[in-house]
Amino acid sequence: MDEFDELFTLNHLVNKENIEIKSIHLLSDKDTFTLAVRWFECGDIHFKMFKNQGIYNMKTFCDFLLKYDHNWYDLVINWIEKPSMPLRLDPNQL
């Protein structure tokens, strides 16, 4: 499993094509979020943790999810509306 470097941003992820998201982990801390995503692309599994994401970046990610898979979108939006505890989303929950 690859872990991308600091230069790989959330915008890079949402602009990728032909990926399959395997899991999403969410954590909130006051006005910022930590988002970790594991995805499958071209036969490889990748992982990246995006720390200190503001609401604008989370909106960008949610816009991507809305196009990618409405079920993932609903789960993330419901969590963002009232974040309390860390959340792990995987295909078994869909």
C-alpha positions in Angstrom: 0.0 0.0 0.0 1.4 3.4 -1.0 1.2 6.4 1.2 1.5 9.6 -0.8 3.8 12.5 0.3 2.8 15.9 1.6 2.5 17.4 -1.9 -0.5 15.1 -2.7 -3.5 17.1 -1.7 -7.2 16.4 -1.4 -7.8 18.2 -4.7 -5.4 15.8 -6.4 -7.5 12.9 -5.1 -10.9 14.3 -6.2 -9.5 15.0 -9.7 -8.4 11.4 -10.2 -10.4 9.1 -12.5 -11.1 5.4 -12.3 -10.5 5.0 -8.6 -12.5 2.8 -6.2 -12.7 4.1 -2.6 -12.2 1.3 -0.1 -12.5 3.2 3.2 -12.9 6.7 4.6 -11.9 7.8 8.1 -13.1 11.1 9.5 -12.1 13.0 12.6 -13.0 16.5 13.7 -11.1 19.0 15.9 -12.8 22.3 16.4 -13.0 23.9 12.9 -10.8 21.4 11.1 -11.1 17.9 9.9 -8.8 15.0 9.4 -9.7 12.7 6.5 -8.0 9.5 5.6 -8.9 7.7 2.4 -7.9 4.3 1.1 -8.5 3.7 -2.6 -7.8 1.2 -5.4 -6.3 2.5 -8.6 -4.7 0.6 -11.5 -4.2 -2.6 -9.6 -2.7 -0.8 -6.5 -4.1 0.1 -3.2 -3.3 3.6 -1.9 -3.7 5.5 1.4 -3.5 9.1 2.3 -4.3 11.1 5.4 -5.3 14.7 4.8 -4.9 16.7 8.1 -6.2 20.1 9.0 -8.8 20.3 6.3 -11.1 23.3 6.5 -14.8 23.2 5.6 -14.2 24.3 2.1 -11.9 21.3 1.4 -14.5 19.0 3.0 -17.2 20.5 0.7 -14.9 19.8 -2.3 -14.6 16.2 -1.1 -18.3 15.9 -0.6 -19.0 17.3 -4.1 -16.7 14.6 -5.5 -18.5 11.9 -3.4 -21.9 13.1 -4.7 -20.7 12.3 -8.3 -18.8 9.2 -7.2 -21.3 7.4 -5.0 -24.4 8.9 -3.4 -24.2 6.4 -0.5 -20.7 7.6 0.5 -21.9 11.2 0.1 -24.9 10.7 2.5 -22.8 9.0 5.2 -20.1 11.7 5.1 -22.6 14.6 5.0 -24.6 13.2 7.9 -21.4 12.9 10.0 -20.2 16.5 9.1 -23.5 17.9 10.2 -22.8 16.8 13.8 -19.3 15.4 14.1 -18.7 13.9 17.5 -16.6 10.8 17.3 -14.2 9.5 14.8 -16.0 7.6 12.0 -14.8 4.8 9.7 -16.7 4.1 6.6 -16.2 1.0 4.5 -18.1 -0.9 1.8 -19.6 -3.2 4.5 -21.6 -0.2 5.8 -23.1 0.7 2.4 
